[in-house]
Amino acid sequence: VQVVESGGGLVQPGGSLRLSCSASGNIFDYAAMAWYRQAPGKEREMVARITNGGTTNYADSVKGRFTISRDDAADTAYLQMNDLKPEDTAVYHCFGNRGSAGYWGQGTQVTVSS
């Protein structure tokens, strides 16, 4: 079982990026998929989460700017990030909760800078 992220990169403030998280197996078997991020010198924090029923929740810092979604047919979860700010710079990790286990991706770097 694994989850693999893609889609990070360098973007200017105010720009957009979409991260993808490909899950092995049937994504519907994952009770929840989530995105976390960790900036240098800071603890890892949850950014957004979506259950297999479609319930979502977000960190206050990204509400109104980020949208999490999942495509069960593609076994993929997404994080659409708009109006990016320098403080969004971090390594973004996908997390999948399947049964009693959780699975982390290796992370993808997002850098917001002019």
Accessible surface in RSA format (square Angstrom, percent):
REM  Atomic radii and reference values for relative SASA: ProtOr
REM  Chains: A
REM  Algorithm: Lee & Richards
REM  Probe-radius: 1.40
REM  Slices: 20
REM RES _ NUM      All-atoms   Total-Side   Main-Chain    Non-polar    All polar
REM                ABS   REL    ABS   REL    ABS   REL    ABS   REL    ABS   REL
RES VAL A   1    98.08  64.5  34.12  30.9  63.96 154.1  35.55  30.9  62.53 169.6
RES GLN A   2   111.26  62.2 108.32  79.2   2.94   7.0  28.37  60.4  82.89  62.9
RES VAL A   3     4.55   3.0   0.00   0.0   4.55  11.0   0.00   0.0   4.55  12.4
RES VAL A   4    65.46  43.1  63.09  57.1   2.37   5.7  63.09  54.8   2.37   6.4
RES GLU A   5     7.07   4.1   0.00   0.0   7.07  16.8   0.00   0.0   7.07   5.8
RES SER A   6    62.03  52.4  57.17  76.3   4.86  11.2  42.96  91.5  19.07  26.7
RES GLY A   7    37.62  46.4   0.00   N/A  37.62  46.4  24.66  67.7  12.95  29.0
RES GLY A   8    29.08  35.9   0.00   N/A  29.08  35.9   2.79   7.7  26.29  58.9
RES GLY A   9    30.09  37.1   0.00   N/A  30.09  37.1  29.95  82.2   0.14   0.3
RES LEU A  10   132.55  73.8 100.09  71.6  32.45  81.6 100.09  70.3  32.45  87.3
RES VAL A  11    21.85  14.4  17.18  15.6   4.66  11.2  21.85  19.0   0.00   0.0
RES GLN A  12   122.44  68.5 119.59  87.4   2.85   6.8  31.33  66.7  91.11  69.1
RES PRO A  13    61.20  44.6  39.70  36.2  21.50  78.2  40.12  33.1  21.08 131.0
RES GLY A  14    47.96  59.1   0.00   N/A  47.96  59.1  21.66  59.5  26.30  58.9
RES GLY A  15    21.88  27.0   0.00   N/A  21.88  27.0  21.17  58.1   0.72   1.6
RES SER A  16    57.89  48.9  38.57  51.5  19.32  44.5  22.11  47.1  35.78  50.1
RES LEU A  17    35.02  19.5  30.24  21.6   4.78  12.0  35.02  24.6   0.00   0.0
RES ARG A  18   130.73  54.9 115.64  58.9  15.10  35.9  26.09  35.7 104.64  63.4
RES LEU A  19     0.00   0.0   0.00   0.0   0.00   0.0   0.00   0.0   0.00   0.0
RES SER A  20    25.19  21.3  25.10  33.5   0.09   0.2  11.91  25.4  13.28  18.6
RES CYS A  21     0.00   0.0   0.00   0.0   0.00   0.0   0.00   0.0   0.00   0.0
RES SER A  22    58.45  49.4  56.26  75.1   2.19   5.0  26.23  55.9  32.21  45.1
RES ALA A  23     5.59   5.1   0.00   0.0   5.59  12.7   0.37   0.5   5.21  13.8
RES SER A  24    40.06  33.9  28.56  38.1  11.50  26.5  37.81  80.5   2.25   3.2
RES GLY A  25    46.79  57.7   0.00   N/A  46.79  57.7  32.55  89.3  14.25  31.9
RES ASN A  26    78.72  54.3  71.61  69.2   7.11  17.1  20.51  49.4  58.21  56.3
RES ILE A  27     0.00   0.0   0.00   0.0   0.00   0.0   0.00   0.0   0.00   0.0
RES PHE A  28   107.95  54.0 105.81  65.5   2.14   5.6 105.81  64.1   2.14   6.1
RES ASP A  29    74.11  51.9  56.29  56.0  17.82  42.1  15.26  35.9  58.84  58.7
RES TYR A  30     0.00   0.0   0.00   0.0   0.00   0.0   0.00   0.0   0.00   0.0
RES ALA A  31    48.14  44.3  44.69  69.0   3.45   7.8  45.46  64.0   2.68   7.1
RES ALA A  32     3.39   3.1   2.98   4.6   0.41   0.9   3.12   4.4   0.26   0.7
RES MET A  33     0.81   0.4   0.46   0.3   0.35   0.8   0.81   0.7   0.00   0.0
RES ALA A  34     4.33   4.0   3.38   5.2   0.95   2.2   3.38   4.8   0.95   2.5
RES TRP A  35     0.92   0.4   0.92   0.4   0.00   0.0   0.48   0.3   0.44   0.7
RES TYR A  36    52.84  24.7  52.84  30.1   0.00   0.0  19.03  14.3  33.81  41.7
RES ARG A  37    15.63   6.6  15.44   7.9   0.19   0.5   2.90   4.0  12.73   7.7
RES GLN A  38    68.32  38.2  64.13  46.9   4.19  10.0  12.36  26.3  55.96  42.4
RES ALA A  39    21.27  19.6  17.79  27.5   3.48   7.9  18.29  25.8   2.98   7.9
RES PRO A  40   122.47  89.3  94.21  85.9  28.26 102.7 106.40  87.8  16.07  99.9
RES GLY A  41    93.04 114.7   0.00   N/A  93.04 114.7  46.05 126.4  46.99 105.3
RES LYS A  42   138.45  67.5 126.88  77.9  11.57  27.6  81.14  73.0  57.31  61.0
RES GLU A  43   154.87  88.9 141.57 107.1  13.30  31.7  56.98 110.2  97.89  79.9
RES ARG A  44    94.36  39.6  68.56  35.0  25.80  61.4  25.17  34.4  69.19  41.9
RES GLU A  45    73.77  42.4  68.65  51.9   5.12  12.2  30.83  59.6  42.95  35.1
RES MET A  46    50.94  26.4  39.85  26.4  11.09  26.4  28.84  24.5  22.11  29.3
RES VAL A  47     0.60   0.4   0.60   0.5   0.00   0.0   0.60   0.5   0.00   0.0
RES ALA A  48     0.00   0.0   0.00   0.0   0.00   0.0   0.00   0.0   0.00   0.0
RES ARG A  49    86.28  36.2  86.28  44.0   0.00   0.0  13.89  19.0  72.39  43.9
RES ILE A  50    10.14   5.8  10.14   7.6   0.00   0.0  10.14   7.3   0.00   0.0
RES THR A  51    29.35  20.9  29.35  29.8   0.00   0.0  26.40  35.5   2.95   4.5
RES ASN A  52    53.67  37.0  40.80  39.4  12.87  31.0   0.07   0.2  53.60  51.8
RES GLY A  53    70.56  87.0   0.00   N/A  70.56  87.0  37.04 101.7  33.52  75.1
RES GLY A  54    42.29  52.2   0.00   N/A  42.29  52.2  23.46  64.4  18.83  42.2
RES THR A  55    92.66  65.9  84.38  85.5   8.28  19.7  58.78  78.9  33.88  51.2
RES THR A  56    56.00  39.8  34.75  35.2  21.25  50.6  10.84  14.6  45.16  68.3
RES ASN A  57    64.25  44.3  60.00  58.0   4.25  10.2  35.38  85.2  28.86  27.9
RES TYR A  58    49.80  23.2  35.61  20.3  14.18  36.9  28.91  21.7  20.88  25.7
RES ALA A  59    21.70  20.0  12.12  18.7   9.58  21.8  21.70  30.6   0.00   0.0
RES ASP A  60   119.82  83.9  97.28  96.8  22.54  53.3  37.50  88.3  82.32  82.1
RES SER A  61    64.90  54.8  40.31  53.8  24.59  56.7  51.04 108.7  13.86  19.4
RES VAL A  62     0.06   0.0   0.06   0.1   0.00   0.0   0.06   0.1   0.00   0.0
RES LYS A  63   121.67  59.4 101.22  62.1  20.44  48.7  57.69  51.9  63.97  68.1
RES GLY A  64    88.08 108.6   0.00   N/A  88.08 108.6  44.08 121.0  44.00  98.5
RES ARG A  65    28.69  12.0  24.06  12.3   4.63  11.0  21.90  29.9   6.80   4.1
RES PHE A  66     6.07   3.0   0.00   0.0   6.07  15.8   0.00   0.0   6.07  17.4
RES THR A  67    73.60  52.3  72.89  73.9   0.71   1.7  44.46  59.7  29.14  44.1
RES ILE A  68     5.28   3.0   0.03   0.0   5.25  12.7   0.03   0.0   5.25  14.2
RES SER A  69    48.20  40.7  47.23  63.0   0.96   2.2  33.85  72.1  14.35  20.1
RES ARG A  70    38.58  16.2  12.35   6.3  26.23  62.5  12.91  17.6  25.68  15.6
RES ASP A  71    58.46  41.0  53.54  53.3   4.93  11.7  15.80  37.2  42.66  42.5
RES ASP A  72    60.23  42.2  48.17  47.9  12.06  28.5  26.92  63.4  33.31  33.2
RES ALA A  73   105.10  96.6  60.14  92.8  44.96 102.3  72.93 102.7  32.17  85.2
RES ALA A  74    51.64  47.5  27.73  42.8  23.90  54.4  38.17  53.8  13.47  35.7
RES ASP A  75    41.06  28.8  41.06  40.9   0.00   0.0   5.42  12.8  35.64  35.5
RES THR A  76    15.19  10.8  15.19  15.4   0.00   0.0   5.38   7.2   9.81  14.8
RES ALA A  77     0.31   0.3   0.31   0.5   0.00   0.0   0.31   0.4   0.00   0.0
RES TYR A  78    37.49  17.5  37.49  21.3   0.00   0.0  16.05  12.1  21.45  26.4
RES LEU A  79     0.00   0.0   0.00   0.0   0.00   0.0   0.00   0.0   0.00   0.0
RES GLN A  80    58.06  32.5  57.86  42.3   0.20   0.5  28.81  61.3  29.25  22.2
RES MET A  81     0.00   0.0   0.00   0.0   0.00   0.0   0.00   0.0   0.00   0.0
RES ASN A  82    61.24  42.2  61.24  59.2   0.00   0.0  17.78  42.8  43.46  42.0
RES ASP A  83    69.68  48.8  65.48  65.2   4.20   9.9  22.95  54.0  46.73  46.6
RES LEU A  84     1.31   0.7   0.00   0.0   1.31   3.3   0.00   0.0   1.31   3.5
RES LYS A  85    73.16  35.7  72.66  44.6   0.50   1.2  38.37  34.5  34.79  37.1
RES PRO A  86    74.90  54.6  67.69  61.7   7.21  26.2  67.97  56.1   6.93  43.1
RES GLU A  87   118.66  68.1  93.83  71.0  24.83  59.1  59.68 115.4  58.97  48.1
RES ASP A  88     0.23   0.2   0.23   0.2   0.00   0.0   0.00   0.0   0.23   0.2
RES THR A  89    36.82  26.2  33.54  34.0   3.28   7.8  31.44  42.2   5.38   8.1
RES ALA A  90     1.42   1.3   0.92   1.4   0.50   1.1   1.42   2.0   0.00   0.0
RES VAL A  91    48.43  31.9  48.28  43.7   0.15   0.4  48.28  42.0   0.15   0.4
RES TYR A  92     0.00   0.0   0.00   0.0   0.00   0.0   0.00   0.0   0.00   0.0
RES HIS A  93    20.55  11.2  20.55  14.3   0.00   0.0  14.54  15.0   6.00   7.0
RES CYS A  94     0.33   0.3   0.33   0.4   0.00   0.0   0.00   0.0   0.33   0.4
RES PHE A  95    43.20  21.6  43.20  26.8   0.00   0.0  43.20  26.2   0.00   0.0
RES GLY A  96     0.00   0.0   0.00   N/A   0.00   0.0   0.00   0.0   0.00   0.0
RES ASN A  97    43.91  30.3  43.91  42.4   0.00   0.0   6.47  15.6  37.45  36.2
RES ARG A  98    69.28  29.1  65.55  33.4   3.73   8.9  11.72  16.0  57.56  34.9
RES GLY A  99    65.71  81.0   0.00   N/A  65.71  81.0  45.17 124.0  20.54  46.0
RES SER A 100   129.27 109.2  81.06 108.2  48.21 111.1  56.72 120.8  72.55 101.6
RES ALA A 101    37.23  34.2  31.38  48.4   5.85  13.3  37.23  52.4   0.00   0.0
RES GLY A 102    38.29  47.2   0.00   N/A  38.29  47.2   6.11  16.8  32.18  72.1
RES TYR A 103    61.93  28.9  59.03  33.6   2.90   7.6  37.86  28.5  24.07  29.7
RES TRP A 104   113.39  45.5  85.16  41.2  28.23  66.3  64.07  34.2  49.33  80.0
RES GLY A 105     7.54   9.3   0.00   N/A   7.54   9.3   1.74   4.8   5.81  13.0
RES GLN A 106   119.38  66.8  86.00  62.9  33.38  79.5  72.97 155.3  46.41  35.2
RES GLY A 107    12.95  16.0   0.00   N/A  12.95  16.0   0.53   1.5  12.42  27.8
RES THR A 108    20.53  14.6  14.87  15.1   5.66  13.5   8.60  11.5  11.93  18.0
RES GLN A 109    87.58  49.0  78.34  57.3   9.24  22.0  49.64 105.7  37.94  28.8
RES VAL A 110     0.00   0.0   0.00   0.0   0.00   0.0   0.00   0.0   0.00   0.0
RES THR A 111    42.45  30.2  42.45  43.0   0.00   0.0  30.96  41.6  11.49  17.4
RES VAL A 112     4.54   3.0   0.00   0.0   4.54  10.9   0.00   0.0   4.54  12.3
RES SER A 113    56.50  47.7  49.19  65.6   7.31  16.8  20.48  43.6  36.02  50.5
RES SER A 114   125.33 105.9  65.56  87.5  59.78 137.7  47.10 100.3  78.24 109.6
END  Absolute sums over single chains surface
CHAIN  1 A     5642.7       4151.1       1491.6       2902.0       2740.7
END  Absolute sums over all chains
TOTAL          5642.7       4151.1       1491.6       2902.0       2740.7
